Amino acid sequence: MVKWSVVFVGFILSIVFSAIFGMLSPTWGSNLGLFIAGLIVGLMVGGVWDGLANAAVAGAFGAIVIAILILVGGAIFAGLAGFVAGAVTGGLLVIVALIQSLVVMD
């Protein structure tokens, strides 16, 4: 079962660790930050498989937030065409993230 408090903490940790390690090494630092955040989420729930499911939901939550930011940014910078492009891109991003989290959870 997914613990939403752990998902929220994992989402925040993934942003912070990706930013910190991304500054240290631009090529692979952000991936290392995501890995460490997922590891911490796994340790918080007490198991590898539960941690994997919670980390996947945190990733889907992050995809939804990024989709909203893409939608707003596209509308601000390119008007209606940017809004439509942001909506399509954000929708596909959310669908892919949800399918990925469903695959990981099963």
CNS distance restraints for C-alpha pairs under 8 A (distance, minus, plus):
assign (resid   1 and name CA) (resid  50 and name CA) 7.28 0.50 0.50
assign (resid   2 and name CA) (resid   7 and name CA) 7.68 0.50 0.50
assign (resid   2 and name CA) (resid  50 and name CA) 7.50 0.50 0.50
assign (resid   2 and name CA) (resid  53 and name CA) 6.88 0.50 0.50
assign (resid   2 and name CA) (resid  54 and name CA) 5.63 0.50 0.50
assign (resid   2 and name CA) (resid  57 and name CA) 7.87 0.50 0.50
assign (resid   3 and name CA) (resid   7 and name CA) 6.38 0.50 0.50
assign (resid   3 and name CA) (resid  45 and name CA) 7.99 0.50 0.50
assign (resid   3 and name CA) (resid  54 and name CA) 6.89 0.50 0.50
assign (resid   4 and name CA) (resid   8 and name CA) 6.13 0.50 0.50
assign (resid   4 and name CA) (resid  54 and name CA) 7.97 0.50 0.50
assign (resid   5 and name CA) (resid   9 and name CA) 6.25 0.50 0.50
assign (resid   6 and name CA) (resid  10 and name CA) 5.96 0.50 0.50
assign (resid   6 and name CA) (resid  41 and name CA) 6.44 0.50 0.50
assign (resid   6 and name CA) (resid  44 and name CA) 7.11 0.50 0.50
assign (resid   6 and name CA) (resid  45 and name CA) 7.49 0.50 0.50
assign (resid   6 and name CA) (resid  54 and name CA) 7.01 0.50 0.50
assign (resid   7 and name CA) (resid  11 and name CA) 6.12 0.50 0.50
assign (resid   7 and name CA) (resid  41 and name CA) 7.57 0.50 0.50
assign (resid   7 and name CA) (resid  54 and name CA) 5.61 0.50 0.50
assign (resid   7 and name CA) (resid  55 and name CA) 6.58 0.50 0.50
assign (resid   7 and name CA) (resid  57 and name CA) 6.49 0.50 0.50
assign (resid   7 and name CA) (resid  58 and name CA) 4.84 0.50 0.50
assign (resid   8 and name CA) (resid  12 and name CA) 6.34 0.50 0.50
assign (resid   8 and name CA) (resid  58 and name CA) 6.63 0.50 0.50
assign (resid   9 and name CA) (resid  13 and name CA) 6.05 0.50 0.50
assign (resid   9 and name CA) (resid  41 and name CA) 7.75 0.50 0.50
assign (resid  10 and name CA) (resid  14 and name CA) 5.96 0.50 0.50
assign (resid  10 and name CA) (resid  37 and name CA) 6.01 0.50 0.50
assign (resid  10 and name CA) (resid  38 and name CA) 6.80 0.50 0.50
assign (resid  10 and name CA) (resid  40 and name CA) 7.59 0.50 0.50
assign (resid  10 and name CA) (resid  41 and name CA) 5.69 0.50 0.50
assign (resid  10 and name CA) (resid  55 and name CA) 6.60 0.50 0.50
assign (resid  10 and name CA) (resid  58 and name CA) 6.03 0.50 0.50
assign (resid  11 and name CA) (resid  15 and name CA) 6.46 0.50 0.50
assign (resid  11 and name CA) (resid  58 and name CA) 5.15 0.50 0.50
assign (resid  11 and name CA) (resid  59 and name CA) 6.95 0.50 0.50
assign (resid  11 and name CA) (resid  61 and name CA) 7.35 0.50 0.50
assign (resid  11 and name CA) (resid  62 and name CA) 6.47 0.50 0.50
assign (resid  12 and name CA) (resid  16 and name CA) 6.28 0.50 0.50
assign (resid  13 and name CA) (resid  17 and name CA) 5.79 0.50 0.50
assign (resid  13 and name CA) (resid  37 and name CA) 5.52 0.50 0.50
assign (resid  14 and name CA) (resid  18 and name CA) 5.75 0.50 0.50
assign (resid  14 and name CA) (resid  33 and name CA) 6.35 0.50 0.50
assign (resid  14 and name CA) (resid  34 and name CA) 5.17 0.50 0.50
assign (resid  14 and name CA) (resid  37 and name CA) 5.19 0.50 0.50
assign (resid  14 and name CA) (resid  38 and name CA) 7.65 0.50 0.50
assign (resid  15 and name CA) (resid  19 and name CA) 6.17 0.50 0.50
assign (resid  16 and name CA) (resid  20 and name CA) 6.19 0.50 0.50
assign (resid  16 and name CA) (resid  33 and name CA) 7.92 0.50 0.50
assign (resid  17 and name CA) (resid  21 and name CA) 5.90 0.50 0.50
assign (resid  17 and name CA) (resid  22 and name CA) 7.94 0.50 0.50
assign (resid  17 and name CA) (resid  30 and name CA) 7.26 0.50 0.50
assign (resid  17 and name CA) (resid  33 and name CA) 4.42 0.50 0.50
assign (resid  17 and name CA) (resid  34 and name CA) 6.75 0.50 0.50
assign (resid  17 and name CA) (resid  36 and name CA) 7.58 0.50 0.50
assign (resid  17 and name CA) (resid  37 and name CA) 6.89 0.50 0.50
assign (resid  18 and name CA) (resid  22 and name CA) 5.50 0.50 0.50
assign (resid  18 and name CA) (resid  29 and name CA) 6.78 0.50 0.50
assign (resid  18 and name CA) (resid  30 and name CA) 4.13 0.50 0.50
assign (resid  18 and name CA) (resid  31 and name CA) 6.85 0.50 0.50
assign (resid  18 and name CA) (resid  32 and name CA) 7.26 0.50 0.50
assign (resid  18 and name CA) (resid  33 and name CA) 4.35 0.50 0.50
assign (resid  18 and name CA) (resid  34 and name CA) 5.98 0.50 0.50
assign (resid  19 and name CA) (resid  23 and name CA) 6.29 0.50 0.50
assign (resid  19 and name CA) (resid  30 and name CA) 6.59 0.50 0.50
assign (resid  19 and name CA) (resid  33 and name CA) 7.69 0.50 0.50
assign (resid  20 and name CA) (resid  24 and name CA) 6.68 0.50 0.50
assign (resid  20 and name CA) (resid  29 and name CA) 7.95 0.50 0.50
assign (resid  20 and name CA) (resid  30 and name CA) 7.83 0.50 0.50
assign (resid  20 and name CA) (resid  33 and name CA) 7.56 0.50 0.50
assign (resid  21 and name CA) (resid  25 and name CA) 6.16 0.50 0.50
assign (resid  21 and name CA) (resid  26 and name CA) 7.78 0.50 0.50
assign (resid  21 and name CA) (resid  29 and name CA) 4.42 0.50 0.50
assign (resid  21 and name CA) (resid  30 and name CA) 5.57 0.50 0.50
assign (resid  21 and name CA) (resid  32 and name CA) 6.93 0.50 0.50
assign (resid  21 and name CA) (resid  33 and name CA) 5.78 0.50 0.50
assign (resid  22 and name CA) (resid  26 and name CA) 4.88 0.50 0.50
assign (resid  22 and name CA) (resid  27 and name CA) 7.51 0.50 0.50
assign (resid  22 and name CA) (resid  28 and name CA) 7.16 0.50 0.50
assign (resid  22 and name CA) (resid  29 and name CA) 4.29 0.50 0.50
assign (resid  22 and name CA) (resid  30 and name CA) 4.48 0.50 0.50
assign (resid  22 and name CA) (resid  33 and name CA) 7.63 0.50 0.50
assign (resid  23 and name CA) (resid  29 and name CA) 7.22 0.50 0.50
assign (resid  24 and name CA) (resid  29 and name CA) 6.49 0.50 0.50
assign (resid  25 and name CA) (resid  29 and name CA) 4.70 0.50 0.50
assign (resid  25 and name CA) (resid  30 and name CA) 7.85 0.50 0.50
assign (resid  26 and name CA) (resid  30 and name CA) 7.21 0.50 0.50
assign (resid  28 and name CA) (resid  32 and name CA) 6.43 0.50 0.50
assign (resid  29 and name CA) (resid  33 and name CA) 6.25 0.50 0.50
assign (resid  30 and name CA) (resid  34 and name CA) 6.33 0.50 0.50
assign (resid  31 and name CA) (resid  35 and name CA) 6.20 0.50 0.50
assign (resid  32 and name CA) (resid  36 and name CA) 6.17 0.50 0.50
assign (resid  33 and name CA) (resid  37 and name CA) 6.13 0.50 0.50
assign (resid  34 and name CA) (resid  38 and name CA) 6.13 0.50 0.50
assign (resid  35 and name CA) (resid  39 and name CA) 6.15 0.50 0.50
assign (resid  36 and name CA) (resid  40 and name CA) 6.21 0.50 0.50
assign (resid  37 and name CA) (resid  41 and name CA) 6.24 0.50 0.50
assign (resid  38 and name CA) (resid  42 and name CA) 6.16 0.50 0.50
assign (resid  38 and name CA) (resid  51 and name CA) 7.22 0.50 0.50
assign (resid  38 and name CA) (resid  52 and name CA) 7.31 0.50 0.50
assign (resid  38 and name CA) (resid  55 and name CA) 5.47 0.50 0.50
assign (resid  39 and name CA) (resid  43 and name CA) 6.26 0.50 0.50
assign (resid  39 and name CA) (resid  51 and name CA) 7.54 0.50 0.50
assign (resid  40 and name CA) (resid  44 and name CA) 6.13 0.50 0.50
assign (resid  41 and name CA) (resid  45 and name CA) 6.56 0.50 0.50
assign (resid  41 and name CA) (resid  51 and name CA) 5.54 0.50 0.50
assign (resid  41 and name CA) (resid  54 and name CA) 6.99 0.50 0.50
assign (resid  41 and name CA) (resid  55 and name CA) 6.36 0.50 0.50
assign (resid  42 and name CA) (resid  46 and name CA) 6.23 0.50 0.50
assign (resid  42 and name CA) (resid  47 and name CA) 5.84 0.50 0.50
assign (resid  42 and name CA) (resid  48 and name CA) 5.65 0.50 0.50
assign (resid  42 and name CA) (resid  49 and name CA) 7.75 0.50 0.50
assign (resid  42 and name CA) (resid  50 and name CA) 6.67 0.50 0.50
assign (resid  42 and name CA) (resid  51 and name CA) 3.43 0.50 0.50
assign (resid  42 and name CA) (resid  52 and name CA) 6.40 0.50 0.50
assign (resid  42 and name CA) (resid  54 and name CA) 7.58 0.50 0.50
assign (resid  42 and name CA) (resid  55 and name CA) 7.47 0.50 0.50
assign (resid  43 and name CA) (resid  47 and name CA) 6.46 0.50 0.50
assign (resid  43 and name CA) (resid  48 and name CA) 7.71 0.50 0.50
assign (resid  43 and name CA) (resid  51 and name CA) 6.90 0.50 0.50
assign (resid  44 and name CA) (resid  51 and name CA) 7.53 0.50 0.50
assign (resid  45 and name CA) (resid  50 and name CA) 6.48 0.50 0.50
assign (resid  45 and name CA) (resid  51 and name CA) 5.93 0.50 0.50
assign (resid  46 and name CA) (resid  50 and name CA) 7.37 0.50 0.50
assign (resid  46 and name CA) (resid  51 and name CA) 7.24 0.50 0.50
assign (resid  47 and name CA) (resid  51 and name CA) 5.84 0.50 0.50
assign (resid  48 and name CA) (resid  52 and name CA) 6.05 0.50 0.50
assign (resid  49 and name CA) (resid  53 and name CA) 6.32 0.50 0.50
assign (resid  50 and name CA) (resid  54 and name CA) 6.22 0.50 0.50
assign (resid  51 and name CA) (resid  55 and name CA) 5.95 0.50 0.50
assign (resid  52 and name CA) (resid  56 and name CA) 6.13 0.50 0.50
assign (resid  52 and name CA) (resid 104 and name CA) 7.29 0.50 0.50
assign (resid  52 and name CA) (resid 105 and name CA) 7.65 0.50 0.50
assign (resid  53 and name CA) (resid  57 and name CA) 6.35 0.50 0.50
assign (resid  53 and name CA) (resid 101 and name CA) 7.18 0.50 0.50
assign (resid  53 and name CA) (resid 104 and name CA) 6.38 0.50 0.50
assign (resid  53 and name CA) (resid 105 and name CA) 5.18 0.50 0.50
assign (resid  54 and name CA) (resid  58 and name CA) 6.19 0.50 0.50
assign (resid  55 and name CA) (resid  59 and name CA) 6.20 0.50 0.50
assign (resid  56 and name CA) (resid  60 and name CA) 6.30 0.50 0.50
assign (resid  56 and name CA) (resid 100 and name CA) 7.48 0.50 0.50
assign (resid  56 and name CA) (resid 101 and name CA) 4.98 0.50 0.50
assign (resid  56 and name CA) (resid 104 and name CA) 6.94 0.50 0.50
assign (resid  56 and name CA) (resid 105 and name CA) 7.78 0.50 0.50
assign (resid  57 and name CA) (resid  61 and name CA) 6.11 0.50 0.50
assign (resid  57 and name CA) (resid 101 and name CA) 6.04 0.50 0.50
assign (resid  58 and name CA) (resid  62 and name CA) 6.16 0.50 0.50
assign (resid  59 and name CA) (resid  63 and name CA) 6.20 0.50 0.50
assign (resid  59 and name CA) (resid  97 and name CA) 7.08 0.50 0.50
assign (resid  59 and name CA) (resid 101 and name CA) 7.93 0.50 0.50
assign (resid  60 and name CA) (resid  64 and name CA) 6.35 0.50 0.50
assign (resid  60 and name CA) (resid  94 and name CA) 6.90 0.50 0.50
assign (resid  60 and name CA) (resid  97 and name CA) 4.97 0.50 0.50
assign (resid  60 and name CA) (resid  98 and name CA) 5.85 0.50 0.50
assign (resid  60 and name CA) (resid 101 and name CA) 6.80 0.50 0.50
assign (resid  61 and name CA) (resid  65 and name CA) 6.41 0.50 0.50
assign (resid  62 and name CA) (resid  66 and name CA) 6.13 0.50 0.50
assign (resid  63 and name CA) (resid  67 and name CA) 5.99 0.50 0.50
assign (resid  63 and name CA) (resid  93 and name CA) 6.38 0.50 0.50
assign (resid  63 and name CA) (resid  94 and name CA) 5.69 0.50 0.50
assign (resid  63 and name CA) (resid  97 and name CA) 6.43 0.50 0.50
assign (resid  64 and name CA) (resid  68 and name CA) 6.33 0.50 0.50
assign (resid  64 and name CA) (resid  90 and name CA) 7.58 0.50 0.50
assign (resid  64 and name CA) (resid  93 and name CA) 7.75 0.50 0.50
assign (resid  64 and name CA) (resid  94 and name CA) 5.70 0.50 0.50
assign (resid  65 and name CA) (resid  69 and name CA) 6.34 0.50 0.50
assign (resid  66 and name CA) (resid  70 and name CA) 6.10 0.50 0.50
assign (resid  66 and name CA) (resid  90 and name CA) 7.47 0.50 0.50
assign (resid  67 and name CA) (resid  71 and name CA) 6.15 0.50 0.50
assign (resid  67 and name CA) (resid  86 and name CA) 7.49 0.50 0.50
assign (resid  67 and name CA) (resid  87 and name CA) 7.73 0.50 0.50
assign (resid  67 and name CA) (resid  89 and name CA) 7.36 0.50 0.50
assign (resid  67 and name CA) (resid  90 and name CA) 4.04 0.50 0.50
assign (resid  67 and name CA) (resid  91 and name CA) 7.03 0.50 0.50
assign (resid  67 and name CA) (resid  93 and name CA) 6.75 0.50 0.50
assign (resid  67 and name CA) (resid  94 and name CA) 6.99 0.50 0.50
assign (resid  68 and name CA) (resid  72 and name CA) 6.23 0.50 0.50
assign (resid  68 and name CA) (resid  90 and name CA) 6.91 0.50 0.50
assign (resid  69 and name CA) (resid  73 and name CA) 5.91 0.50 0.50
assign (resid  70 and name CA) (resid  74 and name CA) 5.87 0.50 0.50
assign (resid  70 and name CA) (resid  86 and name CA) 5.37 0.50 0.50
assign (resid  70 and name CA) (resid  87 and name CA) 7.85 0.50 0.50
assign (resid  70 and name CA) (resid  89 and name CA) 7.85 0.50 0.50
assign (resid  70 and name CA) (resid  90 and name CA) 6.56 0.50 0.50
assign (resid  71 and name CA) (resid  75 and name CA) 6.24 0.50 0.50
assign (resid  71 and name CA) (resid  82 and name CA) 7.64 0.50 0.50
assign (resid  71 and name CA) (resid  83 and name CA) 5.72 0.50 0.50
assign (resid  71 and name CA) (resid  84 and name CA) 7.97 0.50 0.50
assign (resid  71 and name CA) (resid  85 and name CA) 7.83 0.50 0.50
assign (resid  71 and name CA) (resid  86 and name CA) 4.28 0.50 0.50
assign (resid  71 and name CA) (resid  87 and name CA) 5.59 0.50 0.50
assign (resid  71 and name CA) (resid  90 and name CA) 6.74 0.50 0.50
assign (resid  72 and name CA) (resid  76 and name CA) 6.18 0.50 0.50
assign (resid  72 and name CA) (resid  83 and name CA) 7.16 0.50 0.50
assign (resid  72 and name CA) (resid  86 and name CA) 7.63 0.50 0.50
assign (resid  73 and name CA) (resid  77 and name CA) 6.08 0.50 0.50
assign (resid  73 and name CA) (resid  82 and name CA) 7.85 0.50 0.50
assign (resid  73 and name CA) (resid  86 and name CA) 7.83 0.50 0.50
assign (resid  74 and name CA) (resid  78 and name CA) 5.59 0.50 0.50
assign (resid  74 and name CA) (resid  79 and name CA) 6.90 0.50 0.50
assign (resid  74 and name CA) (resid  81 and name CA) 7.83 0.50 0.50
assign (resid  74 and name CA) (resid  82 and name CA) 4.10 0.50 0.50
assign (resid  74 and name CA) (resid  83 and name CA) 5.10 0.50 0.50
assign (resid  74 and name CA) (resid  85 and name CA) 7.13 0.50 0.50
assign (resid  74 and name CA) (resid  86 and name CA) 5.49 0.50 0.50
assign (resid  75 and name CA) (resid  79 and name CA) 4.65 0.50 0.50
assign (resid  75 and name CA) (resid  80 and name CA) 6.13 0.50 0.50
assign (resid  75 and name CA) (resid  81 and name CA) 7.55 0.50 0.50
assign (resid  75 and name CA) (resid  82 and name CA) 5.02 0.50 0.50
assign (resid  75 and name CA) (resid  83 and name CA) 4.30 0.50 0.50
assign (resid  75 and name CA) (resid  86 and name CA) 7.57 0.50 0.50
assign (resid  76 and name CA) (resid  82 and name CA) 7.70 0.50 0.50
assign (resid  77 and name CA) (resid  82 and name CA) 6.92 0.50 0.50
assign (resid  78 and name CA) (resid  82 and name CA) 4.47 0.50 0.50
assign (resid  78 and name CA) (resid  83 and name CA) 7.29 0.50 0.50
assign (resid  79 and name CA) (resid  83 and name CA) 6.22 0.50 0.50
assign (resid  80 and name CA) (resid  84 and name CA) 6.22 0.50 0.50
assign (resid  81 and name CA) (resid  85 and name CA) 6.13 0.50 0.50
assign (resid  82 and name CA) (resid  86 and name CA) 5.84 0.50 0.50
assign (resid  83 and name CA) (resid  87 and name CA) 5.99 0.50 0.50
assign (resid  84 and name CA) (resid  88 and name CA) 6.23 0.50 0.50
assign (resid  85 and name CA) (resid  89 and name CA) 6.07 0.50 0.50
assign (resid  86 and name CA) (resid  90 and name CA) 5.71 0.50 0.50
assign (resid  87 and name CA) (resid  91 and name CA) 5.84 0.50 0.50
assign (resid  88 and name CA) (resid  92 and name CA) 6.20 0.50 0.50
assign (resid  89 and name CA) (resid  93 and name CA) 6.11 0.50 0.50
assign (resid  90 and name CA) (resid  94 and name CA) 6.17 0.50 0.50
assign (resid  91 and name CA) (resid  95 and name CA) 6.19 0.50 0.50
assign (resid  92 and name CA) (resid  96 and name CA) 6.11 0.50 0.50
assign (resid  93 and name CA) (resid  97 and name CA) 6.17 0.50 0.50
assign (resid  94 and name CA) (resid  98 and name CA) 6.08 0.50 0.50
assign (resid  95 and name CA) (resid  99 and name CA) 6.15 0.50 0.50
assign (resid  96 and name CA) (resid 100 and name CA) 6.08 0.50 0.50
assign (resid  97 and name CA) (resid 101 and name CA) 6.17 0.50 0.50
assign (resid  98 and name CA) (resid 102 and name CA) 6.13 0.50 0.50
assign (resid  99 and name CA) (resid 103 and name CA) 6.19 0.50 0.50
assign (resid 100 and name CA) (resid 104 and name CA) 6.21 0.50 0.50
assign (resid 101 and name CA) (resid 105 and name CA) 6.02 0.50 0.50
assign (resid 102 and name CA) (resid 106 and name CA) 6.33 0.50 0.50
